[in-house]
Amino acid sequence: MTLSFLKYLNGHVIIRINGPMPEKFINLCITEGILLWNIKSDESSMYAYLQLADFLRIRRLVRKTRNHIKVVGCHGFPFVAKKIKRRKMIALGALLFFITLNFLTVHIWFVDVKGVKTIPLERITDIARQQGLSPGNIKDKERLQEIENRLMLEVPEIAWVGINYTGTRAVIEIVEKTMPQQEDKSPADIVAAKDAVITEIIVLNGQPKVKKDDTVKPGDVLIRGIVPPPENKEEGIVSSEELDHTIQLTKAKGIVKGRVWYESYGEADMAKDLYTRTGQKDIGVYLKIGDTQFTVREPHPEKYSSFEEQTIYKKLPGWRNSDFVVESTIKVYHELQVSHREYTFEEARDRAKSKALSAIQTVIPESAQILSRDIAVINIPDTAIVRVKVSVEAIEDIGQDVNIAQ
């Protein structure tokens, strides 16, 4: 590898040898200590590699052997330098390219925060910006540990934080602490969240206001958040004045389950127009610099009978604390091909059923116990549409806490 590098550095040429005695020329070169390599021959000529420094030394040997020499190839640094010398602007452009590339790679252009769930993202980025970790600043690996310690100190909800660089992107990875939830001990009633028929009630704290088989509607009190006063042992009654002084408010606790009914509808067309992309597209490019917007490329979507628009926004990160904005908007117009499809009654029914089931599953709690499910096709005058009704009966906990106004 070292020898090849030296040959490239010194430069070498490929020569073609024509004449009556090419073998004699090669032997004289060896005798004179002139290095030839990769010697090849064809029907009329011989070819060899020769160092650039030895090229002038072979002139005498060429005359002596009455051969003809022609250079058919040039390789190595001296020839590259000669080309660069002729084309100074190319050399200058290459130099500017490497300077710009080096400038871009040593700076931070994007800051990503990963792992945050409850901590506001702006809180993390503001602290990082104050410590110098923001777009436009130079990457400094030695200060990463200091920035991590500052985040841990100022955001107590963080359990662990790590910062690393990926190209021109700074990535802040965060693991949040699992904070214990504070139980609300304020006096509260348990009220019905939905229409239901009570199937079970278990009171752990408070006073029950309903019993099994009662019908309730949303907002009805199920368990009152009060501690009943003790009755007078002698008389078995409590006066109204004593009642006002002895009733204590508390947080009602218990389980109230009831039968709940859900209904959902889904419909599907017997015929439908389908749109698929043909692969043809037209692109519009708009550039905004500061408050001025330029049209780089004007689109012409009107040439398509049907099209779909896709908008892509790209914005350069702000430079330090500058408010100067540079952003681009790319609008892609995809040509669409329209095809008409007709469905059988069974296919349309299944599509409507799937829609109805998907809708009803979003409102039924996962903990609910399903008692029955009924699926029925609704007859409607419009024969181009199939409508399906899904009815579900379930048992679930219907209680929710509502604080008592004091």
C-alpha positions as CSV (number, residue, x, y, z in Angstrom):
1,M,0.0,0.0,0.0
2,T,2.9,2.3,0.8
3,L,4.5,1.6,-2.6
4,S,1.2,2.4,-4.4
5,F,0.9,5.6,-2.5
6,L,4.4,6.7,-3.5
7,K,3.7,5.9,-7.1
8,Y,0.6,8.0,-7.0
9,L,2.4,10.9,-5.2
10,N,5.3,10.9,-7.7
11,G,3.1,10.3,-10.7
12,H,3.4,7.8,-13.5
13,V,2.6,7.4,-17.2
14,I,1.5,4.6,-19.4
15,I,3.6,4.4,-22.6
16,R,3.0,2.5,-25.8
17,I,6.2,1.1,-27.5
18,N,6.2,0.6,-31.3
19,G,9.2,-0.3,-33.4
20,P,11.5,-3.1,-34.6
21,M,13.1,-3.8,-31.2
22,P,10.7,-3.1,-28.2
23,E,12.3,-6.0,-26.2
24,K,15.8,-4.4,-26.6
25,F,14.3,-1.1,-25.3
26,I,13.0,-2.8,-22.2
27,N,16.3,-4.6,-21.5
28,L,18.2,-1.3,-21.8
29,C,15.8,0.3,-19.3
30,I,16.4,-2.5,-16.8
31,T,20.2,-2.0,-17.3
32,E,19.9,1.7,-16.7
33,G,17.9,1.2,-13.5
34,I,14.6,2.6,-15.0
35,L,11.6,0.9,-13.4
36,L,9.0,-0.5,-15.7
37,W,5.9,-2.5,-14.5
38,N,2.7,-3.9,-15.8
39,I,4.3,-4.7,-19.1
40,K,1.8,-6.1,-21.7
41,S,1.9,-6.7,-25.4
42,D,-0.6,-7.1,-28.3
43,E,-0.1,-7.9,-32.0
44,S,1.7,-4.6,-32.8
45,S,2.7,-2.8,-29.6
46,M,3.9,-3.2,-26.1
47,Y,2.6,-1.2,-23.1
48,A,4.4,-0.4,-19.8
49,Y,4.0,1.8,-16.7
50,L,6.8,4.3,-16.2
51,Q,7.6,6.8,-13.4
52,L,7.2,10.4,-14.3
53,A,10.7,11.2,-13.2
54,D,12.2,8.6,-15.5
55,F,10.3,9.7,-18.6
56,L,13.1,12.1,-19.8
57,R,15.8,9.5,-19.2
58,I,14.3,7.1,-21.8
59,R,14.8,9.6,-24.7
60,R,18.4,8.4,-25.4
61,L,17.3,4.7,-25.2
62,V,14.5,5.3,-27.7
63,R,16.8,6.7,-30.3
64,K,19.3,4.0,-29.7
65,T,16.7,1.2,-30.3
66,R,14.9,3.1,-33.1
67,N,11.5,2.7,-31.4
68,H,8.6,5.1,-31.1
69,I,7.1,6.0,-27.7
70,K,3.7,7.5,-27.1
71,V,2.1,8.4,-23.8
72,V,-1.4,6.9,-23.6
73,G,-2.2,7.6,-19.9
74,C,-1.2,9.8,-17.0
75,H,-1.9,9.1,-13.4
76,G,-0.9,10.6,-10.0
77,F,-0.8,13.7,-8.0
78,P,1.3,15.9,-10.3
79,F,-1.3,15.6,-13.1
80,V,-4.2,16.2,-10.7
81,A,-2.4,19.4,-9.4
82,K,-1.9,20.5,-13.0
83,K,-5.7,20.2,-13.7
84,I,-6.5,22.1,-10.5
85,K,-4.1,24.8,-11.4
86,R,-5.9,25.3,-14.7
87,R,-9.3,25.3,-13.0
88,K,-8.9,27.5,-10.0
89,M,-12.6,28.0,-9.5
90,I,-13.2,24.3,-9.1
91,A,-10.5,24.2,-6.5
92,L,-11.9,27.2,-4.7
93,G,-15.4,25.7,-4.8
94,A,-14.1,22.4,-3.3
95,L,-12.3,24.4,-0.6
96,L,-15.4,26.4,0.3
97,F,-17.5,23.2,0.3
98,F,-15.3,21.5,2.9
99,I,-15.2,24.7,5.0
100,T,-19.0,25.0,4.9
101,L,-19.4,21.2,5.6
102,N,-17.0,21.5,8.6
103,F,-18.9,24.6,9.8
104,L,-22.3,22.8,9.6
105,T,-21.1,19.6,11.3
106,V,-19.6,21.3,14.4
107,H,-22.9,23.1,15.2
108,I,-26.2,21.9,16.6
109,W,-29.1,22.3,14.2
110,F,-31.9,20.3,15.9
111,V,-32.7,19.4,19.5
112,D,-35.0,16.4,20.2
113,V,-36.5,15.5,23.5
114,K,-37.6,11.9,24.0
115,G,-39.3,10.1,26.9
116,V,-41.4,13.0,28.3
117,K,-45.0,12.1,29.3
118,T,-46.2,14.7,31.9
119,I,-43.3,17.2,31.9
120,P,-43.9,20.1,29.5
121,L,-41.6,19.9,26.5
122,E,-40.9,23.7,26.7
123,R,-39.7,23.4,30.2
124,I,-36.9,21.0,29.1
125,T,-35.9,22.9,26.0
126,D,-35.8,26.3,27.9
127,I,-33.4,24.9,30.5
128,A,-31.2,23.3,27.8
129,R,-31.2,26.6,25.9
130,Q,-30.1,28.5,28.9
131,Q,-27.2,26.1,29.2
132,G,-26.2,26.6,25.6
133,L,-27.8,23.5,24.1
134,S,-29.9,25.0,21.3
135,P,-29.8,25.3,17.5
136,G,-26.9,27.4,16.2
137,N,-24.5,26.7,19.1
138,I,-21.3,24.7,18.8
139,K,-21.3,21.1,20.0
140,D,-19.5,20.8,23.3
141,K,-19.3,17.2,24.7
142,E,-17.5,18.3,27.8
143,R,-20.5,20.3,29.0
144,L,-23.1,17.6,28.5
145,Q,-22.7,16.2,32.0
146,E,-23.1,19.7,33.4
147,I,-26.4,20.2,31.4
148,E,-27.7,16.8,32.6
149,N,-27.0,17.7,36.2
150,R,-28.8,21.1,35.7
151,L,-31.9,19.3,34.3
152,M,-31.9,16.9,37.2
153,L,-31.6,19.7,39.7
154,E,-34.3,22.0,38.2
155,V,-36.8,19.3,37.2
156,P,-37.4,17.0,40.2
157,E,-39.8,14.9,38.2
158,I,-36.8,13.5,36.2
159,A,-35.4,10.1,37.3
160,W,-32.7,9.9,34.7
161,V,-31.5,12.1,31.8
162,G,-28.9,11.4,29.1
163,I,-27.7,13.7,26.3
164,N,-25.8,12.7,23.2
165,Y,-25.1,14.0,19.7
166,T,-26.3,12.2,16.5
167,G,-24.8,14.2,13.6
168,T,-26.1,17.7,13.8
169,R,-28.9,16.6,16.2
170,A,-28.8,16.8,20.0
171,V,-31.0,14.1,21.6
172,I,-32.2,14.6,25.2
173,E,-33.5,11.2,26.6
174,I,-35.5,11.5,29.8
175,V,-37.0,8.9,32.2
176,E,-39.7,10.4,34.4
177,K,-40.2,9.5,38.0
178,T,-43.3,7.5,38.9
179,M,-44.9,10.0,41.3
180,P,-47.5,8.7,43.8
181,Q,-51.0,10.0,43.2
182,Q,-52.4,12.0,46.1
183,E,-55.8,10.8,47.1
184,D,-58.5,13.4,47.2
185,K,-60.0,13.2,50.7
186,S,-62.5,16.0,50.1
187,P,-66.1,15.1,51.0
188,A,-67.8,13.6,48.0
189,D,-70.9,11.7,46.9
190,I,-71.0,8.8,44.5
191,V,-73.5,9.6,41.7
192,A,-74.6,7.7,38.6
193,A,-72.6,8.3,35.5
194,K,-75.3,6.9,33.1
195,D,-78.7,5.4,32.9
196,A,-78.8,2.0,34.5
197,V,-80.7,-0.5,36.6
198,I,-78.9,-1.3,39.9
199,T,-77.7,-4.9,40.2
200,E,-75.3,-4.6,43.1
201,I,-74.4,-2.0,45.8
202,I,-71.6,-2.3,48.3
203,V,-71.1,0.6,50.7
204,L,-67.7,1.0,52.3
205,N,-68.3,4.6,53.6
206,G,-71.3,6.9,53.5
207,Q,-75.0,6.4,53.3
208,P,-76.7,4.4,50.5
209,K,-79.5,6.2,48.6
210,V,-80.5,3.4,46.2
211,K,-81.1,-0.4,46.4
212,K,-81.0,-3.3,44.0
213,D,-83.4,-3.1,41.0
214,D,-83.7,0.7,41.3
215,T,-83.6,2.7,38.0
216,V,-81.2,5.6,38.0
217,K,-80.3,8.3,35.6
218,P,-77.1,10.4,35.3
219,G,-76.5,12.6,38.3
220,D,-78.7,10.6,40.7
221,V,-76.9,10.1,44.1
222,L,-76.0,6.5,44.8
223,I,-74.1,6.8,48.0
224,R,-74.3,10.0,50.0
225,G,-71.0,11.3,51.5
226,I,-72.3,11.7,55.1
227,V,-71.8,9.9,58.4
228,P,-75.3,9.3,59.9
229,P,-75.5,10.6,63.5
230,P,-76.0,8.0,66.3
231,E,-79.7,7.6,67.3
232,N,-80.7,8.5,70.9
233,K,-80.7,5.2,72.7
234,E,-83.7,6.2,74.9
235,E,-86.0,7.8,72.4
236,G,-84.5,6.4,69.2
237,I,-84.9,9.8,67.4
238,V,-82.7,12.8,66.8
239,S,-83.9,16.4,66.8
240,S,-83.3,18.7,63.8
241,E,-81.0,20.9,65.9
242,E,-79.0,17.9,67.0
243,L,-79.0,16.6,63.3
244,D,-77.4,19.9,62.1
245,H,-74.6,19.6,64.7
246,T,-74.0,15.9,64.4
247,I,-74.0,15.1,60.6
248,Q,-70.4,14.8,59.3
249,L,-69.5,15.1,55.7
250,T,-67.1,12.4,54.4
251,K,-65.9,10.9,51.1
252,A,-68.3,8.2,50.0
253,K,-66.7,4.9,49.1
254,G,-68.3,1.9,47.6
255,I,-69.1,-0.1,44.5
256,V,-72.4,0.3,42.6
257,K,-72.9,-1.9,39.5
258,G,-75.8,-1.7,37.1
259,R,-77.2,-3.0,33.8
260,V,-76.5,-0.6,31.0
261,W,-77.7,-0.6,27.4
262,Y,-75.7,0.7,24.4
263,E,-76.8,1.2,20.8
264,S,-74.7,2.0,17.8
265,Y,-75.4,2.3,14.1
266,G,-73.3,1.7,11.0
267,E,-74.1,2.1,7.3
268,A,-72.4,1.2,4.1
269,D,-73.1,2.1,0.4
270,M,-73.9,-0.7,-2.1
271,A,-71.7,1.2,-4.6
272,K,-68.6,3.3,-4.1
273,D,-66.1,5.3,-6.1
274,L,-62.5,4.3,-5.4
275,Y,-59.5,6.7,-5.9
276,T,-56.0,5.4,-6.5
277,R,-52.8,7.3,-7.3
278,T,-51.6,6.8,-10.9
279,G,-48.0,7.8,-10.0
280,Q,-48.1,11.1,-11.9
281,K,-47.7,14.2,-9.8
282,D,-47.0,17.9,-10.0
283,I,-45.0,19.8,-7.4
284,G,-45.2,23.4,-6.3
285,V,-42.4,24.9,-4.2
286,Y,-42.7,28.1,-2.2
287,L,-39.9,29.7,-0.1
288,K,-40.5,32.2,2.7
289,I,-37.6,34.3,3.9
290,G,-38.5,36.6,6.7
291,D,-41.8,38.2,5.7
292,T,-41.3,37.7,2.0
293,Q,-42.6,34.7,0.1
294,F,-41.2,33.5,-3.3
295,T,-42.7,31.0,-5.7
296,V,-39.8,28.7,-6.8
297,R,-41.9,26.4,-8.9
298,E,-45.5,27.0,-10.0
299,P,-47.7,23.9,-10.0
300,H,-50.5,23.2,-12.6
301,P,-52.8,20.7,-10.9
302,E,-55.7,21.7,-13.2
303,K,-54.3,19.4,-15.9
304,Y,-55.5,16.4,-13.8
305,S,-59.2,15.6,-13.8
306,S,-58.9,14.4,-10.2
307,F,-56.1,14.9,-7.8
308,E,-55.0,14.7,-4.1
309,E,-53.0,17.5,-2.5
310,Q,-50.2,16.8,0.0
311,T,-48.5,19.7,1.8
312,I,-45.0,19.4,3.3
313,Y,-43.6,22.2,5.6
314,K,-39.9,22.5,6.3
315,K,-38.4,25.1,8.5
316,L,-34.8,25.9,9.2
317,P,-34.0,26.0,13.0
318,G,-33.7,29.5,14.4
319,W,-30.1,30.9,14.7
320,R,-29.5,31.4,18.4
321,N,-32.0,34.1,19.6
322,S,-32.8,35.4,16.1
323,D,-36.5,35.7,15.0
324,F,-35.5,35.5,11.4
325,V,-37.6,32.8,9.7
326,V,-36.6,30.7,6.7
327,E,-39.1,28.0,5.7
328,S,-40.3,26.2,2.6
329,T,-43.7,24.8,1.6
330,I,-43.9,21.9,-0.9
331,K,-47.3,21.1,-2.4
332,V,-47.5,17.8,-4.2
333,Y,-50.5,17.1,-6.4
334,H,-51.1,13.4,-7.0
335,E,-53.2,12.4,-10.0
336,L,-56.0,10.1,-9.0
337,Q,-57.7,7.4,-11.1
338,V,-61.4,6.9,-10.3
339,S,-62.9,3.4,-10.5
340,H,-66.5,2.4,-9.6
341,R,-67.2,-0.6,-7.5
342,E,-70.4,-2.3,-6.5
343,Y,-70.9,-4.5,-3.4
344,T,-73.2,-7.3,-2.7
345,F,-75.7,-7.0,0.1
346,E,-73.6,-9.3,2.3
347,E,-70.4,-7.3,1.7
348,A,-72.2,-4.0,2.5
349,R,-73.8,-5.5,5.6
350,D,-70.4,-6.7,6.9
351,R,-68.9,-3.3,6.3
352,A,-71.8,-1.6,8.2
353,K,-71.6,-4.1,11.0
354,S,-67.8,-3.5,11.4
355,K,-68.4,0.2,11.6
356,A,-71.1,-0.2,14.2
357,L,-69.1,-2.6,16.4
358,S,-66.0,-0.3,16.2
359,A,-68.1,2.7,17.3
360,I,-69.8,0.8,20.2
361,Q,-66.5,-0.6,21.5
362,T,-65.1,2.9,22.0
363,V,-67.8,3.7,24.7
364,I,-68.0,0.4,26.6
365,P,-65.4,0.2,29.4
366,E,-62.9,-2.7,29.2
367,S,-64.0,-3.8,32.7
368,A,-67.7,-4.2,31.7
369,Q,-69.3,-7.6,31.7
370,I,-71.1,-8.2,28.4
371,L,-74.5,-9.9,28.9
372,S,-75.9,-9.9,25.4
373,R,-75.3,-8.5,22.0
374,D,-77.8,-8.1,19.2
375,I,-77.1,-7.2,15.6
376,A,-80.0,-6.3,13.2
377,V,-80.3,-4.9,9.7
378,I,-82.6,-1.9,9.5
379,N,-84.9,-1.7,6.5
380,I,-84.8,1.7,5.0
381,P,-86.4,3.0,1.7
382,D,-83.0,3.8,0.2
383,T,-81.8,0.6,-1.3
384,A,-78.4,2.0,-2.1
385,I,-77.4,2.0,1.6
386,V,-77.3,-0.9,4.2
387,R,-77.7,0.2,7.8
388,V,-77.0,-2.1,10.8
389,K,-77.9,-1.6,14.4
390,V,-75.9,-3.1,17.3
391,S,-77.4,-3.3,20.8
392,V,-75.3,-4.4,23.8
393,E,-76.3,-5.1,27.4
394,A,-73.6,-5.0,30.0
395,I,-73.0,-4.8,33.7
396,E,-70.5,-2.3,34.9
397,D,-69.5,0.1,37.7
398,I,-71.7,3.2,37.1
399,G,-70.5,5.3,40.0
400,Q,-68.4,8.5,39.9
401,D,-67.2,10.8,42.6
402,V,-68.6,14.3,42.8
403,N,-67.3,16.7,45.5
404,I,-69.8,18.1,48.0
405,A,-70.1,21.9,47.9
406,Q,-69.4,23.3,51.4
